[in-house]
Amino acid sequence: MARDVRSLSPHSRLAWGLGCIALGCYPISMALGWLPVDEADVMAPLWVVAMAGLAFVIAGAMILLANHSWANDLLAGVLCLLFGITGTWVSLFSSSEGFSGGSPLLSDESNVMLGRWLFGIGALICFAISAYAFRRAAQSSR
């Protein structure tokens, strides 16, 4: 059963928040070239890798805030916006080789197309949630 982050002790919240921020700093450091990375092993552009790290940093900051303030709503909007941008990139620009699995009843091309559509629909949902979070942040900051 999921627990509300506000029910954590201050020490636990601090540990989880800083842990998420630390995890996010690793891919950001790779994307910025501060850590060596073999680009042949990376399946996405480095800006996508940086956005994934930024998502962890934002989640860590939200854990540290641990309340329903306008700042938390703003960060939630940014987080969902990052998810939407990443989903859009996957649906429109990722290589077909990155898609695997799917239905055995469909051809490989149809499975890739289905995967792209699902990522695109998920991105649109993330953009809608992001708009809601930004609107809520604007209303609660007044």
Helices and strands as residue ranges (DSSP letters): G 5-7, H 10-31, G 39-41, H 46-65, H 70-93, G 96-98, H 108-140
